[in-house]
Amino acid sequence: MLSVPLSWYLVLSAILFVIGTAGVLLRRNLIVMFMCVEIMLTAVNMSFIAFSRYYQDLTGHIFAFMVIAVAAAEAGIGLALIINVYRHRQVIEGDQMDLLQG
C-alpha cells in the first residue's frame, strides 16, 4: 500500500491557505472574500487531519470538528450580514461600503 508523506498534505494545505489569504486581501467582492475565508478554514482542517493521521492521535480530528462547527456558524452569520448590507446599500463590494459613516 502506498502512503502519502505528511509533507505533501502540509504543502497542499499551505497552498490552499495562501490562495485564500490572497483572495481575502486582493478581492473586494464580499462573497468572494467569504469563500476565501472558507478555503482558509479548509486548509487548516487539512493540516489538523494530516497531523492527526501522522501521529496516530484523534486530537486533530477533534479540532477539525470544532473548526467545522465554527465555520458553520460563521457561514450563517456571515451570509446574513452580507444579505443585510446588500438590502440596505445595494453594494456588495467591500471598499464601497460606508456603513459606519453618518
MILOLO-379988 format. One line per field, with one value per residue: y, x, z of N, C-alpha, C, O in turn. Coordinates in steps of 0.001 Angstrom, whole numbers, m for minus. Example, Ala and Ser with C-alpha at 12.3 -4.5 7.8 and 13.67 -1.06 7.14 Angstrom:
<atoms>
n.y	(m5690/m2250)
n.x	(13190/12850)
n.z	(7800/7080)
ca.y	(m4500/m1060)
ca.x	(12300/13670)
ca.z	(7800/7140)
c.y	(m3300/30)
c.x	(13200/12900)
c.z	(7800/7870)
o.y	(m3319/1138)
o.x	(14236/13409)
o.z	(8465/8039)
</atoms>
This chain:
<atoms>
n.y	(m1178/2173/5036/8365/10992/13079/15666/16314/16689/18898/20801/21090/22058/24481/25798/26080/27727/30039/30807/31382/33501/35400/35852/37046/39383/40651/40736/42434/41882/40866/38296/36680/37135/35965/33270/32761/32884/30572/28701/29024/28034/25382/24598/24716/22714/20525/20346/19807/17249/15832/15898/14542/12036/11322/11211/9295/9943/11172/13816/15826/15333/16028/18784/19511/18999/20934/23254/22976/23319/25999/27179/26651/28198/30680/30835/31014/33427/35225/35191/36160/38756/39791/39691/41432/43863/44205/44529/46991/48829/48178/47405/45292/45268/45413/47696/49822/50181/52139/51998/52825/55492/58536)
n.x	(836/587/1815/1061/3277/3568/4429/3433/702/859/2059/98/m1943/m782/m616/m3347/m4084/m2598/m3734/m6328/m5767/m4672/m6919/m8663/m7263/m6890/m9243/m12403/m15078/m17616/m18714/m16816/m14649/m15655/m15851/m13146/m12231/m13441/m11989/m9525/m10120/m10627/m8079/m6719/m8098/m7288/m4570/m4739/m5968/m4051/m1796/m2952/m3354/m715/527/m991/m3230/m6236/m6690/m6369/m8575/m10644/m10176/m10576/m13321/m14274/m13465/m15026/m17563/m17359/m16992/m19462/m21168/m20053/m20602/m23396/m23907/m22246/m23259/m25820/m25219/m24032/m26193/m27939/m26488/m26463/m29195/m29728/m27855/m27388/m24919/m22204/m19565/m16567/m14934/m16583/m18433/m19892/m20885/m20453/m20252/m22022)
n.z	(0/m888/710/1397/1968/4919/4396/1863/2277/3970/2323/337/1962/2788/322/m317/1829/1291/m1147/m267/1526/m219/m1795/65/668/m1813/m3337/m3673/m3590/m1444/m1263/m2554/m871/1416/591/274/2896/3820/2325/3552/6109/5440/4635/7072/8447/6905/7527/10287/10239/8803/10529/12656/11560/11004/13534/14748/16394/17874/18356/16415/14771/16492/16828/14166/13836/15583/14224/11950/13073/13933/11430/10254/11848/11293/8588/8514/9978/8613/5935/6460/7321/4994/3197/4497/4384/1609/1096/2303/1249/m1414/m2327/m2818/m2798/m992/m595/m1192/713/3239/5885/8513/8416/8826)
ca.y	(0/3405/6021/9733/11609/14200/16934/16600/17261/20220/21703/21377/22917/25809/26407/26500/28849/31218/31209/32026/34786/36316/36214/37997/40654/41280/40864/43377/41338/40240/36857/36060/37177/34968/31951/32620/32537/29155/27955/29048/27103/24036/24330/24429/21375/19528/20166/19110/15832/15231/15660/13519/10749/11041/10869/8269/10533/11709/15219/16607/15160/16809/20181/19705/19105/22243/24248/22834/23956/27445/27568/26631/29398/31825/30872/31525/34837/35997/35364/37045/40124/40208/39931/42637/45005/44378/45057/48397/49688/47672/47324/44066/45486/45762/49031/50834/50272/53202/51822/53493/56940/59053)
ca.x	(0/1356/1473/1398/4013/2943/4824/2562/m524/1148/2294/m1213/m2635/m180/m1021/m4737/m4149/m2075/m4761/m7391/m5283/m4576/m8279/m9219/m6550/m6886/m10579/m13261/m16423/m17788/m18970/m15529/m13868/m16260/m15425/m11707/m12097/m13799/m10839/m8504/m10539/m10432/m6640/m6381/m8634/m6453/m3340/m5107/m6205/m2774/m1015/m3631/m3081/709/870/m1932/m3926/m7530/m6800/m6562/m9957/m11491/m10015/m11202/m14765/m14528/m13333/m16217/m18676/m17153/m17214/m20903/m21719/m19560/m21306/m24748/m23872/m21628/m24200/m26894/m24700/m23845/m27525/m28466/m25776/m26919/m30558/m29763/m26965/m27274/m23479/m21603/m18119/m16081/m14352/m17596/m19373/m19626/m21948/m20153/m20314/m23377)
ca.z	(0/m978/1726/1022/3081/5622/3775/729/2833/4504/1189/m244/2921/2712/m955/m170/2750/595/m2113/496/2038/m1365/m2180/1043/603/m3130/m3902/m2964/m3514/m139/m1429/m2868/363/2294/112/532/4315/3911/1807/4596/7157/4906/4689/8470/8727/6249/8299/11524/9947/8403/11741/13434/10929/11107/14910/15209/17528/17471/18734/15195/14329/17396/16443/12853/14055/16178/13159/11100/13779/13851/10036/10008/12482/10529/7307/8739/10381/7540/4824/6911/7290/3599/2631/5117/3799/235/1109/2705/470/m2783/m2628/m2307/m2847/326/m495/m1453/1836/4207/6864/9766/8206/9016)
c.y	(1247/4402/7401/10386/12802/15528/17294/17226/18687/21231/22075/22303/24336/26529/26901/27714/30133/31717/31927/33388/35812/36758/37214/39364/41383/41515/41809/42879/40558/38739/36121/36046/36121/33549/31722/32319/31062/28268/27907/28087/25651/23652/23997/23048/20284/19285/19482/17613/15142/14945/14568/12126/10349/10571/9837/8725/11131/13189/16108/16504/15992/18291/20463/19808/20441/23350/24176/23489/25476/27941/27582/27858/30651/31950/31448/33011/35699/36229/36264/38505/40640/40519/41209/43890/45253/44956/46548/49299/49319/47652/46038/44126/45996/47179/50145/50986/51385/53159/52591/55013/57378/59184)
c.x	(885/870/1933/2116/3268/3250/3940/1254/m283/1421/969/m2015/m2085/m571/m2456/m4859/m3651/m3078/m5901/m6983/m5185/m5963/m8903/m8560/m6719/m8269/m11415/m14702/m16579/m18022/m17663/m14641/m14364/m15838/m13940/m11439/m12444/m12666/m9731/m8859/m10377/m8956/m6194/m6888/m7765/m5163/m3622/m5264/m4900/m1900/m1640/m3361/m1616/1081/m72/m2677/m5240/m7698/m7035/m7973/m10903/m11398/m10656/m12718/m15123/m14439/m14526/m17421/m18562/m17413/m18704/m21568/m21301/m20284/m22711/m24755/m23300/m22568/m25360/m26437/m24533/m25192/m28127/m27792/m26263/m28329/m30595/m28954/m26868/m25819/m22956/m20080/m17646/m15558/m15363/m18591/m18928/m20688/m21689/m20142/m21766/m24113)
c.z	(0/64/1261/2199/3668/4936/2586/1204/3317/3394/530/668/2878/1430/m873/747/2092/m440/m1401/1018/920/m1808/m1230/895/m729/m3716/m3065/m2845/m2208/m239/m1715/m1629/1352/1885/364/2004/4525/3379/2852/5730/6699/4936/6104/8864/8116/7028/9634/11293/9552/9615/12602/12870/11105/12510/15522/16466/17026/17797/17511/14659/15199/17050/15087/12986/14692/15127/12216/11755/13733/12433/9699/10628/11729/9201/7488/9059/9265/6370/5219/6890/5863/2951/3199/4565/2381/181/1416/1789/m1004/m3251/m2026/m2376/m1490/454/m758/m313/2777/5294/8150/9628/8238/7759)
o.y	(1356/4581/7569/10339/13441/16418/18477/18181/19573/22398/23239/23222/25296/27733/28012/28623/31201/32926/32956/34334/36966/37922/38133/40391/42613/42426/41970/43428/39688/37987/35043/35057/35472/32727/30596/31574/30383/27196/26880/27399/24787/22505/23096/22296/19245/18144/18654/16804/13992/13862/13764/11166/9177/9633/9536/8005/11548/13757/17050/17483/16590/18980/21538/20629/21018/24281/25207/24143/26166/29011/28437/28484/31571/33061/32279/33769/36787/37348/37051/39386/41791/41509/41982/44884/46404/45781/47283/50446/50091/47859/45727/43156/46898/47805/51315/51826/51541/54173/52978/55731/56674/59606)
o.x	(1818/m331/3058/1613/2454/2401/3719/761/m1111/1051/741/m2685/m2853/m827/m2757/m5644/m4223/m3253/m6384/m7768/m5574/m6158/m9598/m9232/m6693/m8440/m11163/m15469/m15764/m17567/m17433/m13957/m13571/m15508/m13527/m10512/m11802/m12414/m9075/m7982/m10025/m8620/m5380/m6186/m7534/m4721/m2825/m4749/m4670/m1323/m929/m3166/m1311/1864/44/m2749/m5333/m8758/m7825/m8514/m11852/m12416/m11219/m13337/m16163/m15245/m14992/m18216/m19558/m17994/m19158/m22429/m22099/m20551/m23152/m25527/m23811/m22664/m25837/m27194/m24857/m25316/m28752/m28470/m26457/m28629/m31404/m29345/m26308/m25534/m23228/m19394/m18250/m15720/m15032/m19489/m17742/m21319/m22645/m20034/m22644/m25270)
o.z	(796/266/791/3321/3003/4907/2329/604/3106/3518/202/196/2928/1445/m1309/477/2311/m595/m1872/960/1098/m2161/m1663/988/m764/m4526/m1871/m2055/m1902/623/m1167/m1365/2035/2740/640/2322/5326/3929/3022/6252/7502/5229/6307/9541/8734/7168/10075/12065/9927/9720/13205/13615/11329/12661/16710/17461/15871/17533/17578/14145/14692/16985/14881/12309/14375/15137/11732/11080/13517/12251/8938/10008/11547/8741/6693/8473/8997/5866/4402/6483/5568/2230/2473/4303/1991/m681/849/1573/m1782/m4431/m867/m2053/m911/1502/m566/m373/3066/5590/8821/10622/7737/7761)
</atoms>
